[in-house]
Amino acid sequence: MGQKDENLYILIITGLSGAGKTQTINCLEDLGYYCVDNLPPALLFKFLELGMQSEGKIKKVALVIDVRGGDFFPDLTQALLELQEDRIPYEILFLEASNDVLVRRFKESRRRHPLAGGSRLLEAIQQERKILEELRGRANLLIDTSNLSPRELKEKLESHYSESDSSGFTVNMVSFGYKLGIPMDSDIVMDVRFIANPFYDPVMKNMTGKDKEVIDFVLDSPITKSFVRRFMNLLKYLIPHYIDEGKTNLAVAIGCTGGQHRSVVLADYAGRQLERIGNNVIIRHRDLAKYQLEG
């Protein structure tokens, strides 16, 4: 392939159809990436040669390679092997979402799934999952967009791939409900279901972790105070070590039963405490909107 350019950053974007790859490359273009959608794997090296010969004009490339490549898509495995053999660094970003979310998105957009053919939509999605299973396991970053708004996906991408943050490290703090599943991209998962649940108080049952009554109830508990002290000390200890290992993003997930009360309070509290000592923090409440819409 010729002499490699150590300054060329290669990001391969793949994943399930309907999981947000189009929005992802739009965001990366805004971050200064040279983006190519639906690149046949056989042309990967030819494109990289052009990038390496650009005399520094192209420094970051994002290439979307997925099942739309049809019969050419299996060539990606060989292309990645050749990148490794030539010691050309690259990263893989894998986007996915739950089956029901993908079905809804395709029906709302009236788009046709690339593997649909004569089969049902759900069968096409399941087939695509199977095809991408090995590639998913090799991904450097996995983002589940099932519960992400376009703005939240953009923030997540910026936290990973933007160079504007001088610290280069972001903590993504997310609250969630166990009954709706653990966030797939979590690095640290903390279960706070041992703390007394405001749900069983008739006054607070229909409130959320954004209401003062709930915040006071959770944070004033002696058990919570003891836990928070230990948990914050753990995060303060771990973050510098993650940074030393070259990690640029840490996903911390705090879960309670429904993602309505305790996890919301503690994600907000922990996130604010980390911000006060100089960390870049993004706080998100994955399941809170469900209760706010119902209330």
VENDARA-V243150 format. One record per backbone hydrogen bond with DSSP energy under -1.0 kcal/mol. NH is the residue of the N-H (numbers start at 1). CO is the residue of the C=O. If there is no record, write none. Layout:
nh=NH co=CO
nh=NH co=CO
//
This chain:
nh=8 co=5
nh=9 co=59
nh=11 co=61
nh=12 co=91
nh=13 co=63
nh=14 co=93
nh=16 co=95
nh=19 co=16
nh=24 co=20
nh=25 co=21
nh=26 co=22
nh=27 co=23
nh=28 co=24
nh=29 co=25
nh=30 co=26
nh=31 co=27
nh=32 co=29
nh=33 co=28
nh=34 co=60
nh=36 co=62
nh=39 co=64
nh=43 co=40
nh=44 co=41
nh=47 co=43
nh=48 co=44
nh=49 co=45
nh=50 co=46
nh=51 co=47
nh=52 co=48
nh=53 co=49
nh=54 co=51
nh=57 co=54
nh=61 co=9
nh=62 co=34
nh=63 co=11
nh=64 co=36
nh=65 co=13
nh=69 co=66
nh=70 co=67
nh=72 co=69
nh=73 co=70
nh=75 co=72
nh=76 co=73
nh=79 co=75
nh=80 co=76
nh=81 co=77
nh=82 co=78
nh=83 co=79
nh=84 co=80
nh=85 co=81
nh=86 co=82
nh=87 co=84
nh=88 co=83
nh=91 co=10
nh=93 co=12
nh=94 co=141
nh=95 co=14
nh=96 co=143
nh=102 co=98
nh=103 co=99
nh=104 co=100
nh=105 co=101
nh=106 co=102
nh=107 co=103
nh=108 co=104
nh=109 co=105
nh=110 co=106
nh=116 co=113
nh=119 co=116
nh=124 co=120
nh=125 co=121
nh=126 co=122
nh=127 co=123
nh=128 co=124
nh=129 co=125
nh=130 co=126
nh=131 co=127
nh=132 co=128
nh=136 co=132
nh=137 co=133
nh=139 co=136
nh=140 co=92
nh=141 co=92
nh=143 co=94
nh=145 co=96
nh=148 co=145
nh=153 co=149
nh=154 co=150
nh=155 co=151
nh=156 co=152
nh=157 co=153
nh=158 co=154
nh=159 co=155
nh=160 co=156
nh=161 co=157
nh=162 co=158
nh=170 co=248
nh=171 co=280
nh=172 co=250
nh=173 co=282
nh=174 co=252
nh=175 co=284
nh=176 co=254
nh=178 co=256
nh=179 co=257
nh=180 co=177
nh=181 co=178
nh=186 co=183
nh=187 co=251
nh=188 co=251
nh=190 co=253
nh=192 co=255
nh=195 co=192
nh=200 co=197
nh=201 co=198
nh=205 co=201
nh=207 co=204
nh=209 co=260
nh=211 co=208
nh=215 co=211
nh=216 co=212
nh=217 co=213
nh=218 co=214
nh=219 co=215
nh=220 co=216
nh=225 co=221
nh=226 co=222
nh=227 co=223
nh=228 co=224
nh=229 co=225
nh=230 co=226
nh=231 co=227
nh=232 co=228
nh=233 co=229
nh=234 co=230
nh=235 co=231
nh=236 co=232
nh=237 co=233
nh=238 co=234
nh=239 co=235
nh=242 co=238
nh=243 co=239
nh=244 co=240
nh=245 co=241
nh=246 co=243
nh=247 co=242
nh=250 co=170
nh=252 co=172
nh=253 co=188
nh=254 co=174
nh=255 co=190
nh=256 co=176
nh=265 co=261
nh=266 co=262
nh=267 co=263
nh=268 co=264
nh=269 co=265
nh=270 co=266
nh=271 co=267
nh=272 co=268
nh=273 co=269
nh=274 co=270
nh=275 co=271
nh=276 co=272
nh=278 co=275
nh=279 co=274
nh=282 co=171
nh=284 co=173
nh=286 co=175
nh=292 co=288
nh=293 co=289
nh=294 co=290
nh=295 co=291
//
